[in-house]
Amino acid sequence: MKKITVISIGLAVVITIMVVRTLFIAGEFKTIEPHFEGTCISIEGAVGAEDITILSDGTALISSDDRRKTLIGTPVQGAIFSYQLNDLEPILINLTSGLDFEFHPHGISAFEHENGAVSIAVVNHTTNRHFIELFDLQDDTLLHRRSISDPLMISPNDVVLLDADRFYVTNDHGTSSEFGRTLEEYLLLERSNVLYYNGQKFSVAATDMGYANGINISRDGETMYVAETVGRRLSLFSRDSNTNELNVSRTIHFNSGVDNIELDADGNLLIGSHPKMLAFTRHAKDAEKLSPSQVFRVSVLSGKKDFIEEIYLNNGNELSGSSVAAIYGQALLIGSVLEPHFLRCDF
């Protein structure tokens, strides 16, 4: 009997330590002190603006999907919106209103060609399968070019184009089952990966990642950036431009659940993040429960010391569950996974 009691106590201690560790890593004990050196306004009309990228001419492309509708079993068609930051009074324009297939966009990437053409790739979660949708931007319309799917795309999250047809895509989980996904998240298992598509087929480019989420590439095409949300780190990969192989060069640790990655004009990274990851889980189940929002600007420029600056922090009153931040001039756009608006903030 005493042996059983000792074992029971030992198990209870181990479980308690694991629970406390998970709560600590998830940021449950953090104190949020809101700050931003500027002003923000809400822009209504793009529900669930989970990912945003901005073209060189100031056109923001916004991936929008009402995920709360999907969660309750009444999904509505998602959209890619444009929002021209150089206009005196920018408006949202639905670039995908004419699509004739199921569209629930997630991560988005744009490639600007030397001749001025723009190619777009979007992660699309349909009822039965995951796709990468390839488009060409023409005036106020995205012309659909291809739908790409593969069994290796277990749980695609974000995508980055190398040209019109080649790209890398993150799988944020290593399994498609709900139970397996939950275990990965709460046990902090590193089973997600990055895939490479060469225009014809997929291959695995990087493995053993803790919720591989946002992905982007340096201006010179030599460094790949991957945000690992559960891992709370930014992984930098050297990329062989001939073979497209990825090799980890270093990691930068954050005390936050980093999400999507965008680059500013100087090559610095803008990262939307979740400082309290379990708060975001609660927010996903109940819109009334706030999830703090956070934005980092990260300098990873060659020859300089890595520098992390927290440029925005809010308890969720302005925007809950920030997933992306993109900057153009003095304008900062911040999007979220579930909110019915995004923020335009001016420095």
N, C-alpha and C positions, 0 to 999 in steps of 0.2 A: 504493500500500500504506500509506504514511504517513497519507494522508487517511482511509482506512478505519479505521486504528488510532485516530486522533484522534476520529473519530465514535464509535467503540466505547467509548472511554474516557469521552467526554462523556455518552453514554447511560447508562453504568454509574454515573457520578456523579449524574445526574439521578434514576435509579431508587433509588440509595442514599439520597439526600436525601428522596425521597418516602416510602420505607419508614421511615426514622428519624422523619420528621414524623408519620406515622400511628401509630407506636409511642408517641411522646410524647403525642399527643392522646388516645390510648386509655388512657393512664395506666400504661404498662408500667414506668416508672422510678420510680413513687411508692413512698414508704415508708408503710406502714399502721401507725398507732399507736392501737390499740383504746381506746375510752373510752365510758362512759355513766354518768351520775349516778343510778344506780338498779340494780334487779335484774331479770333476765329469766328466764322459764321457757318451755319448749317446749310448744305445744299440738298434740297429734297428731290426725289424723283428716281434715284438710282438705289434701289433696295439691295442690301447685301453687296456693297461695293468692295468685294474681297481683294481685288487686285487692280492696281492703277499703274499705267506707264505713260510717260509723256514724250512725244516726238520732238525733234529739234525745232520745229516751227511753233511750239507751244500748244499743240493739240494733245489733250489728255485722253487716253483711251481707258474706259472704265468697265471692268467685268462685273456684271450685276446679276444676282439671282436671289429670289425670295426663298431662302432656305427654311424659314419657319413654315411656309406653306408646304414645302416638301416634307418636313418633319411630321406634320399632322395628316399627311396623305392626300393633300390637294395641291399638287405642284402646278405652277404657272410658268410660262415660257420666260426664260432669262433673256438677257440682251447685252450687247456691247454698245456703250454710249461714247460719244465724243463730247469734249468740253474744251472750247478754244480759249485758252488763258489770255491771249492777246486782245480779245474782244472787250469792249467797254462793259458790256453786259452779257457775259457768256451764258449760253443755254445748252441744255442737254439734248443731243440728237441721237436717236436710236439708229445705229448703223446696221442692225440685223433684223429689222422689222419684217423683211420679206422672206425669212428662212422658212422652209417647208418641212423641217425635221425637228425633233425634240432637242432643245438646247438649254443646258444648265451649266453656264460657264464658270470656271474656277480660275486657275492661273492663266496669265496672258503674257505674250512676248511680241515685240515688234522689231523688224529688221528693216533699216532704211538703206536702200540701194543707192549707188553713186549717181544713177540717172534720175533719182527722185522718187522712184516707185517704193511702195511700202508693203512688206509682207507681214502677215499677222498669224500667230499660232495661239490656239486657245484649248485648254483642257475642258472637255465636255463630259459631264456625268449623266448619261441617259438612264432610263429605268433598268435596262438589262446589261449595258456595256459602258466601258469608258473609251473615249476617243480623243485624239488630237485633231482639231479642225484647223485646216489651213485656209487662209483668206488672202485676197489682195484688196487693199484699200483704194477705192476710187471715188473721189468727191465725198459724198455723205453716205456711202454704201460700202459694206464689206461683201465682196464677191467671193462666194464659197468656191474653193478649188478642189479640196480633197478631205476625206475623212480617213483617219488612220487608227487602227486598233491592233492589239496583240495580247496574247495571254500573259506576257511579262508585265503588262501594265495592270498590276493588281490594285493599286490605289493611287493613281496619279494626282499630283497636287499642283505643281508649277512646271513651267516649260521655258526654255530659252532657245531662241533661233540662232543658228550660225549663218544661214542664208535662207533662201526661199523654201528649201525642202529639208535641210538637216537641222537636228535639234537635240538637246538633252532634256530629260523630264525626270522629276523626282517621284518616287513611290514613298508616301509617308508612312506606310506600314508594310510589313513583310507577309501579311496574311489578309485574306478578304473576309474571314469570319468575324462576327461581332465580338465573340468571346476572346478570340486570339488578339484582336485589336485592343481590347480592354486590358488584357494581360501585358501587352507591349507598353501601353501608356503608363499603367500604375506600377508595374515592376521595372520600369525604365529600361526595357530591353532594346538593344540596338540591332534591329532586324530590317530596317528600311534600306533603300538603295537609290542609285541614280542610273537611268538608262540612256543609251545613245542610239539615235536613229540616223542612219547614213543615207536616207532617201529611199531605201528599199527594205531594210530589216533592222530590228532592234538587237542590241547587245547590252550586257551589264557593264557599266563603266566604273561604279564605285559601290561598295557594300558596307555592312555593319555600321549603320548610322542610326542615331536616336531621333526618329521622326524627321526624316529629310523633308524639308518644307520649301521655302523660297529658294530660287536658283537664279544666278545671273553671271555675266561674264565681263571681264575687264575690256576696256576699249581696244587693247592690242590683241585680244583673243587668246592670251597666254595663260590667264588665271581664271579658274572657275570658283564662284562663291556659292556655298550651300549653307543655308540656315537649318540647324538641327534643333527643333523646338524642345523636345524632351531632354535632349543632350545639353541644352542651354549654351550652345556654342555656334560660332561661325567657322566652318571649315574651308580652308583655301587649298585648292588643288592646282598643281601645275598641269597644263594641258599640252600634249604633243600635237601640234597642228597638222602633222602628217598622218599619225595613227589615231588621233582623237582619244588616246588613253589619258586617264586622270590618275594623278598620284598626289597624295596628301603632302602639302609642303609645311603647313602649320595650322593651328587652331587658335581662335580667340574666344575666351570664355566670358559669358554674360550671366548675371544673376537674374535671368528673365527668359521667357519662352519666345525666342526670336522667330519671326515669320517671314514675310516677303521682303525682297531686296531690290532696291532701285539705285541707279547711279546718278549723281549730279553732274554738272558740266565740267567739274574738275576731276571726276573719277572717284570722288568719295562715295561711300555707300550710305543710303538711307534705309533703315530697317524698322518696320512696324513690329511691335512686340507686345507680349502678354506678361506683365510683371507678376500677376497672380493667376496661374493657370487653372486652378480649381474654381476660382471665381468665374472664369470664362465658361467652364463646364456648367456651373449653376446658371449663368446668364443664357446659355444655349437652351436650357430647359424652361427658363422663366425670364421674359424680357424685362420684368420689373427689377430683377436683381442685377446690379451694376457690375461690370467687369472693367478694371482700370485699363487705360490706354497709354502707350509709351512709344516714343520714337527716338532712335539713336542715329547720330551721324558718325560714321566710322571712317577714319583715314587709314588706308592700307597701301598707300602709294610706295612704290619701289624706292629704296634708299632712305626712307623716313620711318621713324618709330610709329607703330600702331597707336592711334589715338581714338578713344571712344568718348563721345559727348552726348549726353541725354538732353535733347533739345525740346522735348515735349513730354509732360507727364500729367495725367488727369485721372481722377477717381472713377471716371465713367459717366459723369454727368453730361459732359459735352458729347462724348462718343464712347460707347462701350465696345470692348473687344477689338482694338485696332489691329489690323493685319498688314497694312501697307502704308508707306509714306513716299511721296514723289515730289520733287521740287523743280520749279522753273522760275528763274529770277528770284523775286522775293515772295513768291507764292508757294505755299506748301499744302499739298492735298493729302488728307489722311482718310483712309477707308477702313471699313470693318466687315466682319463676316456676316453679321445679322441685322445691323441697324437699318432703318428706312432712309438714312441720309449719310452723306460724308461731310467732312470738314474742309473748308478752304481757309487756311490760315495765312496771314500776311505779316512778315517781319517788320 
